[in-house]
Amino acid sequence: MSWEVDYRTKHNCACASDGVVITKESDDWFRHREWTTIECNSCNEKYRILETGSHTNKGEYINRYYLFPKDVKLPKTERETISCFGSTKDEYIASIYPLEKLKIIQNISKDITNANKCDDFIFRDFVLEYKKLYKTQKMNDINKVLNDAINNYSLFETNYDVTKLARIKRQKQYSELMKQYAIKVK
């Protein structure tokens, strides 16, 4: 029931020695884990390992490893979110939905008296999220929050559209730093 090493491969580091080691293990429950270490002392002082990955067309997940300077900070690429508990309902809703989508949801909700009897998928998803957050799906409450979120949207510093633009800017910055400093582990 213990972890067993499936393979250990050595790869070139920045100084062209076999200083990067990738280890993959598995256990009897078909769990897998993989990690990378820098065994070259001079590279270990200067670099850290960055792991990225993506899915192939066949659904497999491919890990990619890079050596990246320890003294260069990468920006976060995730979108900032706020807590639903530390904000008003309209502010939180504005932070997780783009303004245009809120307007579509509001337009659909005008003719609905019972949230459970709507066939529109966009509205149903919104109601499910709202119910999960606030334990209610009363149409009066939903319509009031939608109106407030739309009317105050530009006042919220954490609205979805603002944080999306900031995220795109950070992603561009991240890509530029990766091109400039990252050394692919082959």
Buried (B, 14 or more C-beta within 10 A) or exposed (E): EEEEEEEEEEBBBBEEEEBBBBBBBBEEEEEEEBEBEBEBEEBBEBBBBBEEEEEEEEEEEEBEBBBBBEEEEBEEEEBBEBEBEEBBBBBBBBBBBBBEBBBBBBEBBEEBEEBEEBEBEEBBEBBEEBBEBBEEBEBEBBBEBBBBBBEBBEEBEBBBBBBEEBBEEBBEEBEEBBEEBBBEBE
